[in-house]
Amino acid sequence: MRFICTQENLNQGLAVVSHIATKNVNLPILNNILVKTDGGVLKFISTNLEIGINCLVRGRVEEGGEFTVPARVLADYVGLLPKERVEGNWKDDRLEIRCQGNNTKIKGESASDFPVLPAIKKENPFVVDTVDFIAAIQQVIFAVSLSESRPEIGGVLLNFESEDGLIVAATDSYRLAEKKITIKQSGVNKKRVIVPAKALQEIQRILSGIGRGRAEETEDASWENLEIYLSENQILFAFDNIELISRVIEGQYPDYTQIIPGAAKTTAVVPTEELIKNVKTASLFVKSGINDISLKFQPKDLVVVSAANTQVGENISEVIASVDGDKNEVVLNYRYFLDGLQAIKTPEVLIEVIDNNAPVMIKPALSEPEAVEKRDYLYLIMPIKQ
């Protein structure tokens, strides 16, 4: 096999696929990436058996073939090469790489033992905006459960059944994050799937790093669209010359809509950045292992943030806000509260409270009356009961 391409293209392709090729004692071939030709095009493939990535690399194939080579060694080496033409030649279980005075041979292995990625028919995709999807993952993924005892909440729910668009949700049973985004083109296989958090973190990494930069360089509208294909137990994300395929988690996702509270007794519109600063200040005085801060809502213009620790001291700070309804108080885990505040990108945040026994709801504060119906993000936290 022989190929020629630029260092930039080679480096970009390796950056996409090499990240999931980690050390595997039981199956060493997974430490490698598969390099092969497909219709005269160079293709890189990697997998950890749960996630698979393939990436087409722009270049010229002079002789077809396939082989595997250690991902980390190849990626690190190519990253150090000058930005010039790179020639690759596979011969006698060695990949020889030549580039402007550099001549290196990297030992590889036959491609015969490399796992075959599952195949999904690329028909009738769901199409969403790439930037919207990245934002949605960023706004919910921190709420995924880390416990292995309930695998169904160890992933992110992608609900393609809703008439409101694609609903992206995550919960660890103490908090819930939900984001709605527009579906540009709807597929025929409308259903709910639970996608492992690691797969979505990987697609977020790829789209944020590779895709956005290429979109700015080329001004190609196709980079704005992410295609999503569903099968019985797999999901495929396709983005220009990159595809990521992942298994989906079996099981029934909890019907979290049952815990979304009704009418609040107290609502407060609070400046987001000022509240974040005060919560971070109060966090210095929380009880170790409990992480508790108190929020007192004083109609009509004040939210008081406080925390106390007998071994450290106490802190009380006030935030000028627009507070309606009853005087109220809740105790929250400050880490959970901060996650929600930092996920909201509006200058002000809307907090809705019933009492210290019901979930606290946090939403973006929208000033235009007609925009309230279009609110597309919510975050719930269970209070700490005293």
N, C-alpha and C positions, 0 to 999 in steps of 0.2 A: 504494500500500500504506500502511495506517495501523495502528498498534498502540499499546497502552497497557500499561505494566507498572511494577512498582516498580524503583527504582534497584538494590536488593539483588539481585533476580532477574536483571536485565539484566547487572549486574556479574559475578554468579556464572557465568552462561552464557558470557560473553566470556572469563572466566578459564579456563574449560575448553577452549575451541576456539582462542583466539588464539595460544597458545604455539607451535604448529607452523607458523603462517602467517608464514614468514620471507622475507627478500628473495630473490627469484629473478629473475636478469637475463634468462634465456631465456624464462621464462613469468611475466610480471609479475602475472597474475591470481591466482597463488598467494599473493601478498602480502595478498590480500583474504580476507574470510570471506563466505560466501553466507548471506544472510538471506532466508528464505522462509516461506510459511505452508503448513501441512500439516493439512488437516481442521480449520481454525479455530485451530490451535496454531502459535505462533511457533517456528521452528527455526533454529539457527545451525549452519553446516557449514564445516569447514576441511580442507585436505589439503596434503601435500607430495609427493604421488604414491606414497609408500610407506606412509604412515599417513593415515587419514581419521578425523575425529571429527565426530559430530553430536550436538547437545544440544537438547532441548526446553526452552523457556523459558516459565515460567508468566506469563500475561498475558491481555489481551483483544485479539483481532484484529478491527478494524472494517472493513478492506478488504484482500483477499488480494493476493498478488503475490510477486515475488522480485527481488533485486538483490544486488550485491556492493559492499563498502566496505572501505577499508584497515583491517586488523585492529588494528594497533598504535595508530593514531590513535583509533579508536572505543573500544578498551579503555581507553586512558589517559584519554580524555575522560570516559567514563562513570564511571570510578573516582574522578574529582574532583567529581562532582555530589553534591548533598545527597541524603540518603536519603528521597526523596519520589517522587511519581508522575512517570513519564517518558512523554512522548508522542512517538512517532516517525512521520514522514510522508515517504514517498519520492515525489519529484516532480522532473522535469526533470534526471535524473542527480544529484540531490542528496538526501541524507538530512537532513531537518530534525528537530532534537531540541529539545524544550521541557521545561524542568524548573525550577520555582520561580524565575522571573526570568532563567533562562539560556535563550538561543535561539541555536542553532548550526546551521550547514549544513556537511555533510561531503561532498565530491565522491566519487562512486562510479562504478561501471561496470555495464553490462548483465550479466545472469547467463548469457547465451547461451554465453560462452566458458569458463565454469567447469567443470572436470572432473566427470564423474559418478562417484560412489563405487560400487565393486563391490557387488553385492547378494548376500547370503547368506541362505538360508532359515532363519528362526528357528524351527526345529523340533528337538525332542529335545536340549536343551542339556546340557552338563556343568555342574553347579552346585557351587561351592565357597564356603567362608566367606571373606568379603571380607578380614577382618583376617588370616586365615591366609595368604591369597594375597599380601598386601602383605609380610608377614614373610618368606615364601619368596623373593620377588624380592629383598628386601634382603639375604638371607643367601647368595645365589648370584651376583648380577649382577656383582659386582666381579671375578669370576674369568673373565669373558668375554674372549676374545682380541681385541686391538685391531689385529692384523695383517689386512691385506686379502688375503693370499696364500691363506688357508684360510677362505673365507666360512662354511663349515659350523660352525666354532667361534666365529664372530663373533656368534652368537646364543645364546639359552637354549633348552635342550631341554625341551619339555613332553611327558611320556610318559603318555598316557592308557590304555596297554595293561596296566599293572601291576595285579596284584591287591592291592597295598599302598596303592592310592589314586593320586593324581596325583604323579608324580615330576618335580621341577624341578631341572635340573642345568646347570652351566656349567663350562667348562675352557678354559685357554689352553695346554695341554700341559705346563705347569710345575706346575699345581695344579688341583684339582677341588673343587667344592662341590656337594653334593646335599642336597635337602630333600624330604621326603614329607609331603603333606597329605591330609586326608580328602576324598573326593568325596561330597557330599551326595546328588547325583542324577547317575546315569551316562547319558550319551548313547549313541547307537547307533554312531556313527562313531569307534570306538576306534582310535587310531593315535598315532604320534609326530610331532611337528612342531617345527621350529626357528624360533623367533620372534626377529626382530631386537631387539637390546638396547634400541635407542631406543624401540621401541614399548612395551616393558615398563616402561621408565623413565617414559614418558608416562602409562601407565595407573596406575603407582604414584603419580605426582604427583597425578593426578586423584583417585584413591581416598583417598589420605592427606589431601589438603586439603579437597576438597569433600564426599566421601562421609561421612567420619567425623564431620565437624561437623554434617551434616544428620541423621545417625543419632542423635546426642546431642540434637538439637533436637526431632525428631519422635517418637523412640522407636518408629519404624516398623521392624518386623522385616524387611521386604523389603530394607532397606539392608544387611542382614547377608549377602546372597547376591550372588555374582557369577556371571552366566551366560556360558558360553563355547561358541561355535558354530564348527564346523570345516567347511571346504569343501576342494576339491582343492588350492588354492594360496593360500587366505586364512584368516584367523582373526578372529572377531568377539567382542569383550568387551562385554557389556551390563550396565549397572548403573543401575537405576531409569530416569531420563530421559536417560541418556548412553550412547552407543555409540562404541566405537573399533574400527576395522577395519584390519588390517595384512596385508601379504603375508607369506608364510612363506618361509624360505630353503631353496632346493633343495639336495639332497645328502644324504649319509648321515652321521649323527652318529657319532663314534667310539664303539666298544664299550668304554667306560671301566671296565666291571666287571672286565675282565681285569687291570687294574693295581691293583685293591683288594687289599692284602696280606692274607695269612692270619694265622696265629698270631704274635703279637708276642713278642720276646725280653724286652722291657722295657715295663712299663706304669707310668704315673704319674698320680695324681689331684692336681691343683694348683689352689690358689685363683686364680680367673680374674683378678680385678682386680690382685692383687699381681704376678702374672706379666706382665700387660700393662704395669704400671709399670716393672718391671725390664727388659723388652724395650725399652721406649722409652728408658730410661737407657742401655742398651748401644748403642742405635742411634746415639748421639752419637759413638761411637768406631769405627764400621765403616769398612771400606775403601771409598773412593769408587768407585761403579760396580759393586761386588760386593754390598754391603749384607749382609755375612755376620756372623752371630752364632753362637756355639757353645752348645749345650745339653748339659751333662753330667748324667747320671742316676746318683745315688749311692744304692743300696739302703741303708736302707729309708726314708729320710726327707729326701732333699735333691735339689733340682735347681739346678745352678749355671749361671748365664747369664753369658756373657762376650763381649767383643769387643776387638780391638786394632788400632790404626792407628799406624804408626811416626811419622807426622807430627802426630798429635793426642795419643795416649796410649792407655791401656787401662782397661777397667772389668770388675770381677768382682763379681757379686752372688749371693746364695743365697736360695732360696725353700724353706721347709719344705713338704714334700709327702709323699704316701704312694706310695712307689716299690717295685714288685715286679719280680722277675726279675733279669736280668744287669745288671752295670755297663755303661753304654753312653754313646755320644756321637754327636751329629749336628750338622751345620752347615747353617743355614737362611738364606734371604733373610728378613730381619726384616720387610720390608714385607708379604710374603706371609703370614708367620706372624701378624703383627698383624691382618691382615684376617680371618683365621679366628678368632682369639681374640675379636675385637670382635663377630663375628657370633653368637657363642654367648652366650646370655643366662642360663645357669645360674651359680650362685656358684662352682662348681668345673668344671674341664675335664679330660677324660681324654685323655692322650697315649699312643699306642702306637707303639713303635719296634722295628724289626728290626736295622738297621745303617745306615751312612751311604750305602749303595747302593740302599736300598729306600725307597719313599714312607713318610713319617711321617703317621699318621692322628690326627686330632683330632676328638673328639666331646664332647657335653655329658656331664658326670658325673652319673649318676642314682643316688640313694641307695637307693631301694626296689628290692629284687631283682626284683619283677614288672615294674618299669618298664624294665628293661634291654632286654627284647624289643620295647619300644615306642619305642626311640631312633629319632628321625626325621631326624637331621642328621649329616652327616659331611663332613670337609674333609681333603683330602690335599695334601701338599706334597712335591715332589721335593727331596732334599737337594742342597747344593752339594758336589760331589766335590772332595776335596783332592788 
